[in-house]
Amino acid sequence: MLTKNQINHLLEERDRLFKAWQYAPEGDKNSIVMRISDIDEDLAFYQPEKKKVTRKFVKNNVNLILYD
């Protein structure tokens, strides 16, 4: 089980990656999206009670999730 501090760290990393994705070269964008997807899976597993909103942002058939 993740602590609240670890969950907050994952959320901060996710936000940082979204910002990095905007300025990343085209060749690096896919790896950034995959890392965001991994974080989304971890958050969904450890925070099943959180309300999930599917984001319209889809890259290479990876649907990313927004958390309210």
Secondary structure, DSSP 4 states (H G I P E B T S, - for coil): ---HHHHHHHHHHHHHHHHHHHHS-HHHHHHHHHHHHHHHHHHHHH-TTS-EEEEEEEETTEEEEEE-
